[in-house]
Amino acid sequence: MRLLIWLVVALAVFTWIKRALAPTASGQRRPSPGEEKPETMLQCARCGVHFPASEAVRGAGDSVFCSADHRG
């Protein structure tokens, strides 16, 4: 019984290490939680909501909006 428990623990550790070191679909390994860089947040010129820069809808000049509806 003790051998079975050690076998399960070893399998769990092996699986955890394998997932941590596995590359993602883009070929790069996943960053650890401490390695992730926060994304720049922007504020909608119309409603004031903060959102990630990657989701920004650009308007005239330097204006940014949270959606195409707010731009229009």
mmCIF file as Biopython writes it, N, C-alpha, C and O atoms, coordinates in Angstrom:
data_model
#
loop_
_atom_site.group_PDB
_atom_site.id
_atom_site.type_symbol
_atom_site.label_atom_id
_atom_site.label_alt_id
_atom_site.label_comp_id
_atom_site.label_asym_id
_atom_site.label_entity_id
_atom_site.label_seq_id
_atom_site.pdbx_PDB_ins_code
_atom_site.Cartn_x
_atom_site.Cartn_y
_atom_site.Cartn_z
_atom_site.occupancy
_atom_site.B_iso_or_equiv
_atom_site.auth_seq_id
_atom_site.auth_asym_id
_atom_site.pdbx_PDB_model_num
ATOM 1   N N  . MET A ? 1  ? 0.823   -1.190 0.000   1.0 0.0 1  A 1 
ATOM 2   C CA . MET A ? 1  ? 0.000   0.000  0.000   1.0 0.0 1  A 1 
ATOM 3   C C  . MET A ? 1  ? 0.878   1.270  0.000   1.0 0.0 1  A 1 
ATOM 4   O O  . MET A ? 1  ? 0.574   2.240  -0.694  1.0 0.0 1  A 1 
ATOM 5   N N  . ARG A ? 2  ? 1.950   1.248  0.773   1.0 0.0 2  A 1 
ATOM 6   C CA . ARG A ? 2  ? 2.849   2.387  0.835   1.0 0.0 2  A 1 
ATOM 7   C C  . ARG A ? 2  ? 3.511   2.623  -0.519  1.0 0.0 2  A 1 
ATOM 8   O O  . ARG A ? 2  ? 3.719   3.768  -0.920  1.0 0.0 2  A 1 
ATOM 9   N N  . LEU A ? 3  ? 3.838   1.552  -1.215  1.0 0.0 3  A 1 
ATOM 10  C CA . LEU A ? 3  ? 4.447   1.663  -2.540  1.0 0.0 3  A 1 
ATOM 11  C C  . LEU A ? 3  ? 3.489   2.326  -3.527  1.0 0.0 3  A 1 
ATOM 12  O O  . LEU A ? 3  ? 3.910   3.132  -4.358  1.0 0.0 3  A 1 
ATOM 13  N N  . LEU A ? 4  ? 2.218   1.991  -3.439  1.0 0.0 4  A 1 
ATOM 14  C CA . LEU A ? 4  ? 1.207   2.573  -4.315  1.0 0.0 4  A 1 
ATOM 15  C C  . LEU A ? 4  ? 1.098   4.085  -4.079  1.0 0.0 4  A 1 
ATOM 16  O O  . LEU A ? 4  ? 0.985   4.849  -5.038  1.0 0.0 4  A 1 
ATOM 17  N N  . ILE A ? 5  ? 1.129   4.518  -2.833  1.0 0.0 5  A 1 
ATOM 18  C CA . ILE A ? 5  ? 1.045   5.940  -2.512  1.0 0.0 5  A 1 
ATOM 19  C C  . ILE A ? 5  ? 2.253   6.679  -3.079  1.0 0.0 5  A 1 
ATOM 20  O O  . ILE A ? 5  ? 2.096   7.749  -3.667  1.0 0.0 5  A 1 
ATOM 21  N N  . TRP A ? 6  ? 3.464   6.126  -2.914  1.0 0.0 6  A 1 
ATOM 22  C CA . TRP A ? 6  ? 4.668   6.756  -3.447  1.0 0.0 6  A 1 
ATOM 23  C C  . TRP A ? 6  ? 4.628   6.814  -4.973  1.0 0.0 6  A 1 
ATOM 24  O O  . TRP A ? 6  ? 5.107   7.777  -5.572  1.0 0.0 6  A 1 
ATOM 25  N N  . LEU A ? 7  ? 4.069   5.803  -5.589  1.0 0.0 7  A 1 
ATOM 26  C CA . LEU A ? 7  ? 3.957   5.780  -7.045  1.0 0.0 7  A 1 
ATOM 27  C C  . LEU A ? 7  ? 3.029   6.887  -7.536  1.0 0.0 7  A 1 
ATOM 28  O O  . LEU A ? 7  ? 3.330   7.545  -8.532  1.0 0.0 7  A 1 
ATOM 29  N N  . VAL A ? 8  ? 1.918   7.100  -6.858  1.0 0.0 8  A 1 
ATOM 30  C CA . VAL A ? 8  ? 0.967   8.154  -7.228  1.0 0.0 8  A 1 
ATOM 31  C C  . VAL A ? 8  ? 1.604   9.523  -7.029  1.0 0.0 8  A 1 
ATOM 32  O O  . VAL A ? 8  ? 1.445   10.407 -7.872  1.0 0.0 8  A 1 
ATOM 33  N N  . VAL A ? 9  ? 2.327   9.711  -5.919  1.0 0.0 9  A 1 
ATOM 34  C CA . VAL A ? 9  ? 2.990   10.987 -5.658  1.0 0.0 9  A 1 
ATOM 35  C C  . VAL A ? 9  ? 4.050   11.256 -6.730  1.0 0.0 9  A 1 
ATOM 36  O O  . VAL A ? 9  ? 4.139   12.373 -7.240  1.0 0.0 9  A 1 
ATOM 37  N N  . ALA A ? 10 ? 4.842   10.259 -7.071  1.0 0.0 10 A 1 
ATOM 38  C CA . ALA A ? 10 ? 5.872   10.423 -8.091  1.0 0.0 10 A 1 
ATOM 39  C C  . ALA A ? 10 ? 5.254   10.764 -9.444  1.0 0.0 10 A 1 
ATOM 40  O O  . ALA A ? 10 ? 5.783   11.609 -10.167 1.0 0.0 10 A 1 
ATOM 41  N N  . LEU A ? 11 ? 4.165   10.133 -9.786  1.0 0.0 11 A 1 
ATOM 42  C CA . LEU A ? 11 ? 3.484   10.419 -11.049 1.0 0.0 11 A 1 
ATOM 43  C C  . LEU A ? 11 ? 2.950   11.850 -11.070 1.0 0.0 11 A 1 
ATOM 44  O O  . LEU A ? 11 ? 3.039   12.528 -12.094 1.0 0.0 11 A 1 
ATOM 45  N N  . ALA A ? 12 ? 2.402   12.312 -9.958  1.0 0.0 12 A 1 
ATOM 46  C CA . ALA A ? 12 ? 1.882   13.675 -9.877  1.0 0.0 12 A 1 
ATOM 47  C C  . ALA A ? 12 ? 3.008   14.691 -10.035 1.0 0.0 12 A 1 
ATOM 48  O O  . ALA A ? 12 ? 2.843   15.683 -10.744 1.0 0.0 12 A 1 
ATOM 49  N N  . VAL A ? 13 ? 4.142   14.463 -9.392  1.0 0.0 13 A 1 
ATOM 50  C CA . VAL A ? 13 ? 5.280   15.370 -9.497  1.0 0.0 13 A 1 
ATOM 51  C C  . VAL A ? 13 ? 5.816   15.379 -10.925 1.0 0.0 13 A 1 
ATOM 52  O O  . VAL A ? 13 ? 6.119   16.443 -11.465 1.0 0.0 13 A 1 
ATOM 53  N N  . PHE A ? 14 ? 5.932   14.223 -11.530 1.0 0.0 14 A 1 
ATOM 54  C CA . PHE A ? 14 ? 6.406   14.117 -12.913 1.0 0.0 14 A 1 
ATOM 55  C C  . PHE A ? 14 ? 5.491   14.892 -13.859 1.0 0.0 14 A 1 
ATOM 56  O O  . PHE A ? 14 ? 5.973   15.623 -14.724 1.0 0.0 14 A 1 
ATOM 57  N N  . THR A ? 15 ? 4.184   14.740 -13.704 1.0 0.0 15 A 1 
ATOM 58  C CA . THR A ? 15 ? 3.224   15.429 -14.555 1.0 0.0 15 A 1 
ATOM 59  C C  . THR A ? 15 ? 3.314   16.943 -14.370 1.0 0.0 15 A 1 
ATOM 60  O O  . THR A ? 15 ? 3.258   17.693 -15.344 1.0 0.0 15 A 1 
ATOM 61  N N  . TRP A ? 16 ? 3.452   17.390 -13.126 1.0 0.0 16 A 1 
ATOM 62  C CA . TRP A ? 16 ? 3.551   18.813 -12.835 1.0 0.0 16 A 1 
ATOM 63  C C  . TRP A ? 16 ? 4.801   19.416 -13.471 1.0 0.0 16 A 1 
ATOM 64  O O  . TRP A ? 16 ? 4.736   20.495 -14.061 1.0 0.0 16 A 1 
ATOM 65  N N  . ILE A ? 17 ? 5.929   18.735 -13.356 1.0 0.0 17 A 1 
ATOM 66  C CA . ILE A ? 17 ? 7.181   19.227 -13.947 1.0 0.0 17 A 1 
ATOM 67  C C  . ILE A ? 17 ? 7.098   19.234 -15.467 1.0 0.0 17 A 1 
ATOM 68  O O  . ILE A ? 17 ? 7.566   20.173 -16.111 1.0 0.0 17 A 1 
ATOM 69  N N  . LYS A ? 18 ? 6.507   18.196 -16.041 1.0 0.0 18 A 1 
ATOM 70  C CA . LYS A ? 18 ? 6.378   18.110 -17.497 1.0 0.0 18 A 1 
ATOM 71  C C  . LYS A ? 18 ? 5.532   19.264 -18.040 1.0 0.0 18 A 1 
ATOM 72  O O  . LYS A ? 18 ? 5.871   19.849 -19.069 1.0 0.0 18 A 1 
ATOM 73  N N  . ARG A ? 19 ? 4.434   19.592 -17.353 1.0 0.0 19 A 1 
ATOM 74  C CA . ARG A ? 19 ? 3.583   20.697 -17.802 1.0 0.0 19 A 1 
ATOM 75  C C  . ARG A ? 19 ? 4.266   22.043 -17.641 1.0 0.0 19 A 1 
ATOM 76  O O  . ARG A ? 19 ? 4.095   22.928 -18.479 1.0 0.0 19 A 1 
ATOM 77  N N  . ALA A ? 20 ? 5.029   22.205 -16.585 1.0 0.0 20 A 1 
ATOM 78  C CA . ALA A ? 20 ? 5.703   23.482 -16.335 1.0 0.0 20 A 1 
ATOM 79  C C  . ALA A ? 20 ? 6.771   23.758 -17.384 1.0 0.0 20 A 1 
ATOM 80  O O  . ALA A ? 20 ? 7.009   24.916 -17.725 1.0 0.0 20 A 1 
ATOM 81  N N  . LEU A ? 21 ? 7.412   22.729 -17.896 1.0 0.0 21 A 1 
ATOM 82  C CA . LEU A ? 21 ? 8.488   22.904 -18.865 1.0 0.0 21 A 1 
ATOM 83  C C  . LEU A ? 21 ? 8.041   22.752 -20.312 1.0 0.0 21 A 1 
ATOM 84  O O  . LEU A ? 21 ? 8.836   22.977 -21.225 1.0 0.0 21 A 1 
ATOM 85  N N  . ALA A ? 22 ? 6.798   22.378 -20.537 1.0 0.0 22 A 1 
ATOM 86  C CA . ALA A ? 22 ? 6.302   22.138 -21.895 1.0 0.0 22 A 1 
ATOM 87  C C  . ALA A ? 22 ? 6.148   23.455 -22.649 1.0 0.0 22 A 1 
ATOM 88  O O  . ALA A ? 22 ? 5.703   24.445 -22.069 1.0 0.0 22 A 1 
ATOM 89  N N  . PRO A ? 23 ? 6.508   23.484 -23.930 1.0 0.0 23 A 1 
ATOM 90  C CA . PRO A ? 23 ? 6.319   24.702 -24.728 1.0 0.0 23 A 1 
ATOM 91  C C  . PRO A ? 23 ? 4.843   24.890 -25.066 1.0 0.0 23 A 1 
ATOM 92  O O  . PRO A ? 23 ? 4.078   23.926 -25.109 1.0 0.0 23 A 1 
ATOM 93  N N  . THR A ? 24 ? 4.458   26.130 -25.301 1.0 0.0 24 A 1 
ATOM 94  C CA . THR A ? 24 ? 3.088   26.416 -25.716 1.0 0.0 24 A 1 
ATOM 95  C C  . THR A ? 24 ? 2.977   26.215 -27.225 1.0 0.0 24 A 1 
ATOM 96  O O  . THR A ? 24 ? 3.934   25.775 -27.862 1.0 0.0 24 A 1 
ATOM 97  N N  . ALA A ? 25 ? 1.832   26.531 -27.792 1.0 0.0 25 A 1 
ATOM 98  C CA . ALA A ? 25 ? 1.613   26.356 -29.230 1.0 0.0 25 A 1 
ATOM 99  C C  . ALA A ? 25 ? 2.560   27.231 -30.058 1.0 0.0 25 A 1 
ATOM 100 O O  . ALA A ? 25 ? 2.891   26.886 -31.192 1.0 0.0 25 A 1 
ATOM 101 N N  . SER A ? 26 ? 2.996   28.361 -29.492 1.0 0.0 26 A 1 
ATOM 102 C CA . SER A ? 26 ? 3.889   29.248 -30.228 1.0 0.0 26 A 1 
ATOM 103 C C  . SER A ? 26 ? 5.345   28.817 -30.141 1.0 0.0 26 A 1 
ATOM 104 O O  . SER A ? 26 ? 6.215   29.449 -30.738 1.0 0.0 26 A 1 
ATOM 105 N N  . GLY A ? 27 ? 5.616   27.750 -29.404 1.0 0.0 27 A 1 
ATOM 106 C CA . GLY A ? 27 ? 6.975   27.246 -29.308 1.0 0.0 27 A 1 
ATOM 107 C C  . GLY A ? 27 ? 7.755   27.790 -28.125 1.0 0.0 27 A 1 
ATOM 108 O O  . GLY A ? 27 ? 8.917   27.431 -27.931 1.0 0.0 27 A 1 
ATOM 109 N N  . GLN A ? 28 ? 7.138   28.644 -27.342 1.0 0.0 28 A 1 
ATOM 110 C CA . GLN A ? 28 ? 7.803   29.192 -26.164 1.0 0.0 28 A 1 
ATOM 111 C C  . GLN A ? 28 ? 7.207   28.561 -24.920 1.0 0.0 28 A 1 
ATOM 112 O O  . GLN A ? 28 ? 6.035   28.185 -24.902 1.0 0.0 28 A 1 
ATOM 113 N N  . ARG A ? 29 ? 8.026   28.448 -23.877 1.0 0.0 29 A 1 
ATOM 114 C CA . ARG A ? 29 ? 7.493   27.892 -22.642 1.0 0.0 29 A 1 
ATOM 115 C C  . ARG A ? 29 ? 6.619   28.931 -21.960 1.0 0.0 29 A 1 
ATOM 116 O O  . ARG A ? 29 ? 6.787   30.132 -22.167 1.0 0.0 29 A 1 
ATOM 117 N N  . ARG A ? 30 ? 5.686   28.458 -21.144 1.0 0.0 30 A 1 
ATOM 118 C CA . ARG A ? 30 ? 4.798   29.369 -20.438 1.0 0.0 30 A 1 
ATOM 119 C C  . ARG A ? 30 ? 5.568   30.135 -19.378 1.0 0.0 30 A 1 
ATOM 120 O O  . ARG A ? 30 ? 6.409   29.558 -18.688 1.0 0.0 30 A 1 
ATOM 121 N N  . PRO A ? 31 ? 5.296   31.424 -19.236 1.0 0.0 31 A 1 
ATOM 122 C CA . PRO A ? 31 ? 5.982   32.174 -18.183 1.0 0.0 31 A 1 
ATOM 123 C C  . PRO A ? 31 ? 5.432   31.808 -16.816 1.0 0.0 31 A 1 
ATOM 124 O O  . PRO A ? 31 ? 4.247   31.503 -16.679 1.0 0.0 31 A 1 
ATOM 125 N N  . SER A ? 32 ? 6.271   31.836 -15.830 1.0 0.0 32 A 1 
ATOM 126 C CA . SER A ? 32 ? 5.839   31.613 -14.457 1.0 0.0 32 A 1 
ATOM 127 C C  . SER A ? 32 ? 5.014   32.808 -14.018 1.0 0.0 32 A 1 
ATOM 128 O O  . SER A ? 32 ? 5.133   33.879 -14.613 1.0 0.0 32 A 1 
ATOM 129 N N  . PRO A ? 33 ? 4.182   32.661 -12.996 1.0 0.0 33 A 1 
ATOM 130 C CA . PRO A ? 33 ? 3.370   33.802 -12.559 1.0 0.0 33 A 1 
ATOM 131 C C  . PRO A ? 33 ? 4.188   35.044 -12.228 1.0 0.0 33 A 1 
ATOM 132 O O  . PRO A ? 33 ? 3.707   36.158 -12.432 1.0 0.0 33 A 1 
ATOM 133 N N  . GLY A ? 34 ? 5.390   34.888 -11.730 1.0 0.0 34 A 1 
ATOM 134 C CA . GLY A ? 34 ? 6.227   36.040 -11.412 1.0 0.0 34 A 1 
ATOM 135 C C  . GLY A ? 34 ? 6.882   36.660 -12.635 1.0 0.0 34 A 1 
ATOM 136 O O  . GLY A ? 34 ? 7.347   37.797 -12.569 1.0 0.0 34 A 1 
ATOM 137 N N  . GLU A ? 35 ? 6.929   35.938 -13.750 1.0 0.0 35 A 1 
ATOM 138 C CA . GLU A ? 35 ? 7.589   36.420 -14.965 1.0 0.0 35 A 1 
ATOM 139 C C  . GLU A ? 35 ? 6.669   37.205 -15.886 1.0 0.0 35 A 1 
ATOM 140 O O  . GLU A ? 35 ? 7.145   37.920 -16.768 1.0 0.0 35 A 1 
ATOM 141 N N  . GLU A ? 36 ? 5.379   37.086 -15.699 1.0 0.0 36 A 1 
ATOM 142 C CA . GLU A ? 36 ? 4.435   37.744 -16.594 1.0 0.0 36 A 1 
ATOM 143 C C  . GLU A ? 36 ? 4.515   39.254 -16.436 1.0 0.0 36 A 1 
ATOM 144 O O  . GLU A ? 36 ? 4.518   39.777 -15.322 1.0 0.0 36 A 1 
ATOM 145 N N  . LYS A ? 37 ? 4.580   39.946 -17.565 1.0 0.0 37 A 1 
ATOM 146 C CA . LYS A ? 37 ? 4.607   41.399 -17.532 1.0 0.0 37 A 1 
ATOM 147 C C  . LYS A ? 37 ? 3.175   41.897 -17.652 1.0 0.0 37 A 1 
ATOM 148 O O  . LYS A ? 37 ? 2.425   41.423 -18.505 1.0 0.0 37 A 1 
ATOM 149 N N  . PRO A ? 38 ? 2.789   42.839 -16.815 1.0 0.0 38 A 1 
ATOM 150 C CA . PRO A ? 38 ? 1.428   43.354 -16.896 1.0 0.0 38 A 1 
ATOM 151 C C  . PRO A ? 38 ? 1.224   44.150 -18.180 1.0 0.0 38 A 1 
ATOM 152 O O  . PRO A ? 38 ? 2.130   44.838 -18.648 1.0 0.0 38 A 1 
ATOM 153 N N  . GLU A ? 39 ? 0.048   44.049 -18.730 1.0 0.0 39 A 1 
ATOM 154 C CA . GLU A ? 39 ? -0.267  44.774 -19.960 1.0 0.0 39 A 1 
ATOM 155 C C  . GLU A ? 39 ? -0.695  46.196 -19.614 1.0 0.0 39 A 1 
ATOM 156 O O  . GLU A ? 39 ? -1.322  46.433 -18.581 1.0 0.0 39 A 1 
ATOM 157 N N  . THR A ? 40 ? -0.357  47.118 -20.469 1.0 0.0 40 A 1 
ATOM 158 C CA . THR A ? 40 ? -0.721  48.520 -20.263 1.0 0.0 40 A 1 
ATOM 159 C C  . THR A ? 40 ? -2.235  48.663 -20.340 1.0 0.0 40 A 1 
ATOM 160 O O  . THR A ? 40 ? -2.882  48.115 -21.233 1.0 0.0 40 A 1 
ATOM 161 N N  . MET A ? 41 ? -2.781  49.402 -19.397 1.0 0.0 41 A 1 
ATOM 162 C CA . MET A ? 41 ? -4.219  49.650 -19.366 1.0 0.0 41 A 1 
ATOM 163 C C  . MET A ? 41 ? -4.492  51.057 -19.896 1.0 0.0 41 A 1 
ATOM 164 O O  . MET A ? 41 ? -3.756  51.998 -19.601 1.0 0.0 41 A 1 
ATOM 165 N N  . LEU A ? 42 ? -5.546  51.183 -20.671 1.0 0.0 42 A 1 
ATOM 166 C CA . LEU A ? 42 ? -5.955  52.469 -21.232 1.0 0.0 42 A 1 
ATOM 167 C C  . LEU A ? 42 ? -7.351  52.803 -20.725 1.0 0.0 42 A 1 
ATOM 168 O O  . LEU A ? 42 ? -8.065  51.935 -20.223 1.0 0.0 42 A 1 
ATOM 169 N N  . GLN A ? 43 ? -7.736  54.079 -20.863 1.0 0.0 43 A 1 
ATOM 170 C CA . GLN A ? 43 ? -9.054  54.516 -20.428 1.0 0.0 43 A 1 
ATOM 171 C C  . GLN A ? 43 ? -9.852  54.987 -21.637 1.0 0.0 43 A 1 
ATOM 172 O O  . GLN A ? 43 ? -9.360  55.764 -22.455 1.0 0.0 43 A 1 
ATOM 173 N N  . CYS A ? 44 ? -11.078 54.511 -21.737 1.0 0.0 44 A 1 
ATOM 174 C CA . CYS A ? 44 ? -11.949 54.889 -22.849 1.0 0.0 44 A 1 
ATOM 175 C C  . CYS A ? 44 ? -12.239 56.389 -22.788 1.0 0.0 44 A 1 
ATOM 176 O O  . CYS A ? 44 ? -12.569 56.919 -21.727 1.0 0.0 44 A 1 
ATOM 177 N N  . ALA A ? 45 ? -12.115 57.070 -23.928 1.0 0.0 45 A 1 
ATOM 178 C CA . ALA A ? 45 ? -12.354 58.511 -23.995 1.0 0.0 45 A 1 
ATOM 179 C C  . ALA A ? 45 ? -13.829 58.856 -23.808 1.0 0.0 45 A 1 
ATOM 180 O O  . ALA A ? 45 ? -14.156 60.000 -23.494 1.0 0.0 45 A 1 
ATOM 181 N N  . ARG A ? 46 ? -14.716 57.894 -23.994 1.0 0.0 46 A 1 
ATOM 182 C CA . ARG A ? 46 ? -16.146 58.177 -23.879 1.0 0.0 46 A 1 
ATOM 183 C C  . ARG A ? 46 ? -16.724 57.801 -22.528 1.0 0.0 46 A 1 
ATOM 184 O O  . ARG A ? 46 ? -17.391 58.615 -21.890 1.0 0.0 46 A 1 
ATOM 185 N N  . CYS A ? 47 ? -16.471 56.548 -22.075 1.0 0.0 47 A 1 
ATOM 186 C CA . CYS A ? 47 ? -17.126 56.089 -20.845 1.0 0.0 47 A 1 
ATOM 187 C C  . CYS A ? 47 ? -16.182 56.014 -19.641 1.0 0.0 47 A 1 
ATOM 188 O O  . CYS A ? 47 ? -16.646 55.893 -18.507 1.0 0.0 47 A 1 
ATOM 189 N N  . GLY A ? 48 ? -14.881 56.083 -19.866 1.0 0.0 48 A 1 
ATOM 190 C CA . GLY A ? 48 ? -13.934 56.072 -18.759 1.0 0.0 48 A 1 
ATOM 191 C C  . GLY A ? 48 ? -13.527 54.702 -18.255 1.0 0.0 48 A 1 
ATOM 192 O O  . GLY A ? 48 ? -12.772 54.602 -17.289 1.0 0.0 48 A 1 
ATOM 193 N N  . VAL A ? 49 ? -14.012 53.644 -18.889 1.0 0.0 49 A 1 
ATOM 194 C CA . VAL A ? 49 ? -13.662 52.284 -18.478 1.0 0.0 49 A 1 
ATOM 195 C C  . VAL A ? 49 ? -12.207 51.999 -18.823 1.0 0.0 49 A 1 
ATOM 196 O O  . VAL A ? 49 ? -11.723 52.390 -19.886 1.0 0.0 49 A 1 
ATOM 197 N N  . HIS A ? 50 ? -11.512 51.313 -17.916 1.0 0.0 50 A 1 
ATOM 198 C CA . HIS A ? 50 ? -10.128 50.904 -18.180 1.0 0.0 50 A 1 
ATOM 199 C C  . HIS A ? 50 ? -10.129 49.523 -18.824 1.0 0.0 50 A 1 
ATOM 200 O O  . HIS A ? 50 ? -10.908 48.653 -18.435 1.0 0.0 50 A 1 
ATOM 201 N N  . PHE A ? 51 ? -9.253  49.324 -19.812 1.0 0.0 51 A 1 
ATOM 202 C CA . PHE A ? 51 ? -9.192  48.061 -20.548 1.0 0.0 51 A 1 
ATOM 203 C C  . PHE A ? 51 ? -7.773  47.861 -21.057 1.0 0.0 51 A 1 
ATOM 204 O O  . PHE A ? 51 ? -7.006  48.820 -21.141 1.0 0.0 51 A 1 
ATOM 205 N N  . PRO A ? 52 ? -7.405  46.598 -21.408 1.0 0.0 52 A 1 
ATOM 206 C CA . PRO A ? 52 ? -6.047  46.331 -21.904 1.0 0.0 52 A 1 
ATOM 207 C C  . PRO A ? 52 ? -5.796  47.022 -23.242 1.0 0.0 52 A 1 
ATOM 208 O O  . PRO A ? 52 ? -6.706  47.165 -24.059 1.0 0.0 52 A 1 
ATOM 209 N N  . ALA A ? 53 ? -4.553  47.447 -23.455 1.0 0.0 53 A 1 
ATOM 210 C CA . ALA A ? 53 ? -4.191  48.161 -24.679 1.0 0.0 53 A 1 
ATOM 211 C C  . ALA A ? 53 ? -4.392  47.303 -25.921 1.0 0.0 53 A 1 
ATOM 212 O O  . ALA A ? 53 ? -4.639  47.834 -27.004 1.0 0.0 53 A 1 
ATOM 213 N N  . SER A ? 54 ? -4.290  45.983 -25.778 1.0 0.0 54 A 1 
ATOM 214 C CA . SER A ? 54 ? -4.466  45.107 -26.936 1.0 0.0 54 A 1 
ATOM 215 C C  . SER A ? 54 ? -5.905  45.098 -27.451 1.0 0.0 54 A 1 
ATOM 216 O O  . SER A ? 54 ? -6.152  44.669 -28.578 1.0 0.0 54 A 1 
ATOM 217 N N  . GLU A ? 55 ? -6.853  45.563 -26.643 1.0 0.0 55 A 1 
ATOM 218 C CA . GLU A ? 55 ? -8.266  45.581 -27.050 1.0 0.0 55 A 1 
ATOM 219 C C  . GLU A ? 55 ? -8.721  46.975 -27.478 1.0 0.0 55 A 1 
ATOM 220 O O  . GLU A ? 55 ? -9.910  47.183 -27.718 1.0 0.0 55 A 1 
ATOM 221 N N  . ALA A ? 56 ? -7.814  47.919 -27.575 1.0 0.0 56 A 1 
ATOM 222 C CA . ALA A ? 56 ? -8.166  49.309 -27.867 1.0 0.0 56 A 1 
ATOM 223 C C  . ALA A ? 56 ? -8.649  49.483 -29.295 1.0 0.0 56 A 1 
ATOM 224 O O  . ALA A ? 56 ? -8.171  48.831 -30.224 1.0 0.0 56 A 1 
ATOM 225 N N  . VAL A ? 57 ? -9.606  50.378 -29.439 1.0 0.0 57 A 1 
ATOM 226 C CA . VAL A ? 57 ? -10.092 50.812 -30.749 1.0 0.0 57 A 1 
ATOM 227 C C  . VAL A ? 57 ? -9.639  52.251 -30.881 1.0 0.0 57 A 1 
ATOM 228 O O  . VAL A ? 57 ? -10.050 53.106 -30.096 1.0 0.0 57 A 1 
ATOM 229 N N  . ARG A ? 58 ? -8.796  52.529 -31.868 1.0 0.0 58 A 1 
ATOM 230 C CA . ARG A ? 58 ? -8.219  53.862 -32.039 1.0 0.0 58 A 1 
ATOM 231 C C  . ARG A ? 58 ? -9.188  54.781 -32.761 1.0 0.0 58 A 1 
ATOM 232 O O  . ARG A ? 58 ? -9.898  54.379 -33.683 1.0 0.0 58 A 1 
ATOM 233 N N  . GLY A ? 59 ? -9.192  56.014 -32.317 1.0 0.0 59 A 1 
ATOM 234 C CA . GLY A ? 59 ? -10.013 57.041 -32.944 1.0 0.0 59 A 1 
ATOM 235 C C  . GLY A ? 59 ? -9.136  58.100 -33.562 1.0 0.0 59 A 1 
ATOM 236 O O  . GLY A ? 59 ? -7.944  57.882 -33.780 1.0 0.0 59 A 1 
ATOM 237 N N  . ALA A ? 60 ? -9.721  59.243 -33.845 1.0 0.0 60 A 1 
ATOM 238 C CA . ALA A ? 60 ? -8.978  60.366 -34.431 1.0 0.0 60 A 1 
ATOM 239 C C  . ALA A ? 60 ? -7.971  60.890 -33.412 1.0 0.0 60 A 1 
ATOM 240 O O  . ALA A ? 60 ? -8.270  61.000 -32.222 1.0 0.0 60 A 1 
ATOM 241 N N  . GLY A ? 61 ? -6.797  61.204 -33.890 1.0 0.0 61 A 1 
ATOM 242 C CA . GLY A ? 61 ? -5.758  61.715 -32.992 1.0 0.0 61 A 1 
ATOM 243 C C  . GLY A ? 61 ? -5.260  60.627 -32.061 1.0 0.0 61 A 1 
ATOM 244 O O  . GLY A ? 61 ? -4.991  59.506 -32.492 1.0 0.0 61 A 1 
ATOM 245 N N  . ASP A ? 62 ? -5.140  60.955 -30.800 1.0 0.0 62 A 1 
ATOM 246 C CA . ASP A ? 62 ? -4.662  59.992 -29.807 1.0 0.0 62 A 1 
ATOM 247 C C  . ASP A ? 62 ? -5.801  59.364 -29.015 1.0 0.0 62 A 1 
ATOM 248 O O  . ASP A ? 62 ? -5.543  58.722 -27.996 1.0 0.0 62 A 1 
ATOM 249 N N  . SER A ? 63 ? -7.028  59.521 -29.436 1.0 0.0 63 A 1 
ATOM 250 C CA . SER A ? 63 ? -8.169  58.987 -28.703 1.0 0.0 63 A 1 
ATOM 251 C C  . SER A ? 63 ? -8.218  57.470 -28.796 1.0 0.0 63 A 1 
ATOM 252 O O  . SER A ? 63 ? -7.979  56.891 -29.855 1.0 0.0 63 A 1 
ATOM 253 N N  . VAL A ? 64 ? -8.532  56.835 -27.672 1.0 0.0 64 A 1 
ATOM 254 C CA . VAL A ? 64 ? -8.732  55.385 -27.643 1.0 0.0 64 A 1 
ATOM 255 C C  . VAL A ? 64 ? -10.094 55.106 -27.021 1.0 0.0 64 A 1 
ATOM 256 O O  . VAL A ? 64 ? -10.551 55.821 -26.130 1.0 0.0 64 A 1 
ATOM 257 N N  . PHE A ? 65 ? -10.727 54.050 -27.512 1.0 0.0 65 A 1 
ATOM 258 C CA . PHE A ? 65 ? -12.056 53.680 -27.057 1.0 0.0 65 A 1 
ATOM 259 C C  . PHE A ? 65 ? -12.105 52.199 -26.727 1.0 0.0 65 A 1 
ATOM 260 O O  . PHE A ? 65 ? -11.300 51.416 -27.230 1.0 0.0 65 A 1 
ATOM 261 N N  . CYS A ? 66 ? -13.054 51.818 -25.878 1.0 0.0 66 A 1 
ATOM 262 C CA . CYS A ? 66 ? -13.162 50.425 -25.463 1.0 0.0 66 A 1 
ATOM 263 C C  . CYS A ? 66 ? -13.883 49.563 -26.506 1.0 0.0 66 A 1 
ATOM 264 O O  . CYS A ? 66 ? -13.760 48.338 -26.485 1.0 0.0 66 A 1 
ATOM 265 N N  . SER A ? 67 ? -14.633 50.193 -27.414 1.0 0.0 67 A 1 
ATOM 266 C CA . SER A ? 67 ? -15.341 49.443 -28.449 1.0 0.0 67 A 1 
ATOM 267 C C  . SER A ? 67 ? -15.594 50.346 -29.650 1.0 0.0 67 A 1 
ATOM 268 O O  . SER A ? 67 ? -15.458 51.567 -29.577 1.0 0.0 67 A 1 
ATOM 269 N N  . ALA A ? 68 ? -15.965 49.714 -30.751 1.0 0.0 68 A 1 
ATOM 270 C CA . ALA A ? 68 ? -16.272 50.481 -31.961 1.0 0.0 68 A 1 
ATOM 271 C C  . ALA A ? 68 ? -17.521 51.327 -31.768 1.0 0.0 68 A 1 
ATOM 272 O O  . ALA A ? 68 ? -17.643 52.395 -32.369 1.0 0.0 68 A 1 
ATOM 273 N N  . ASP A ? 69 ? -18.456 50.861 -30.931 1.0 0.0 69 A 1 
ATOM 274 C CA . ASP A ? 69 ? -19.665 51.640 -30.666 1.0 0.0 69 A 1 
ATOM 275 C C  . ASP A ? 69 ? -19.328 52.970 -29.993 1.0 0.0 69 A 1 
ATOM 276 O O  . ASP A ? 69 ? -19.943 53.990 -30.303 1.0 0.0 69 A 1 
ATOM 277 N N  . HIS A ? 70 ? -18.374 52.972 -29.090 1.0 0.0 70 A 1 
ATOM 278 C CA . HIS A ? 70 ? -17.998 54.197 -28.403 1.0 0.0 70 A 1 
ATOM 279 C C  . HIS A ? 70 ? -17.152 55.111 -29.290 1.0 0.0 70 A 1 
ATOM 280 O O  . HIS A ? 70 ? -17.115 56.322 -29.070 1.0 0.0 70 A 1 
ATOM 281 N N  . ARG A ? 71 ? -16.490 54.558 -30.268 1.0 0.0 71 A 1 
ATOM 282 C CA . ARG A ? 71 ? -15.729 55.382 -31.202 1.0 0.0 71 A 1 
ATOM 283 C C  . ARG A ? 71 ? -16.667 56.137 -32.123 1.0 0.0 71 A 1 
ATOM 284 O O  . ARG A ? 71 ? -16.440 57.303 -32.446 1.0 0.0 71 A 1 
ATOM 285 N N  . GLY A ? 72 ? -17.738 55.449 -32.547 1.0 0.0 72 A 1 
ATOM 286 C CA . GLY A ? 72 ? -18.624 55.983 -33.546 1.0 0.0 72 A 1 
ATOM 287 C C  . GLY A ? 72 ? -19.567 56.993 -33.023 1.0 0.0 72 A 1 
ATOM 288 O O  . GLY A ? 72 ? -20.380 57.528 -33.777 1.0 0.0 72 A 1 
#
